[in-house]
Amino acid sequence: MAVDPELLAVLVCPKTKGDLELVDLPQATREVLVERYREHFRDEDPVVEQGLYCAESNLVYPVVSDIPVMLADEALPASSIGL
């Protein structure tokens, strides 16, 4: 699964309006996020492999089943994934 490149071109960090970079998430983080978002999916497991990183805010927004979760409250600190 992948985020649409046209969508990536227009998305910005909701906190700083900074640029976003697609990054791979560590396996342990992926597993935690799959459990967090499982309740939003009825007949399938959510797929979480990547996030959108903003260097200005130092936050990573998870991408869940091709849908970027662009909420500052749902973002991960970049340090939690080794950035």
TAJO-V336141 format. One line per field, one symbol per residue. ss: DSSP state (H for helix, E for strand, L for the rest). phi: phi as a letter, one per 30 degrees, with the letter a starting at -180 (. if undefined). psi: psi as a letter, one per 30 degrees, with the letter a starting at -180 (. if undefined). A space follows every 10 residues. Layout:
ss->???
phi->???
psi->???
This chain:
ss->LLLLHHHHHH LLLLLLLLLL EEEELLHHHH HHHHHHHHHH LLLLLLLEEE EEEELLLLEE EEEELLEELL LHHHLEEHHH HLL
phi->.bdeeddedc dbdddciddc bdbdcdedde dddeddcedd cdcbddcbbb bcccddcibb cdcchicdcc cedcdcdedd cic
psi->klkkeeeeff klkfefgllk kklkkleeee eeeeeefeff keglkkkjfl ljkjeefhlk kkjjhgjkjh kefflkkeff gg.
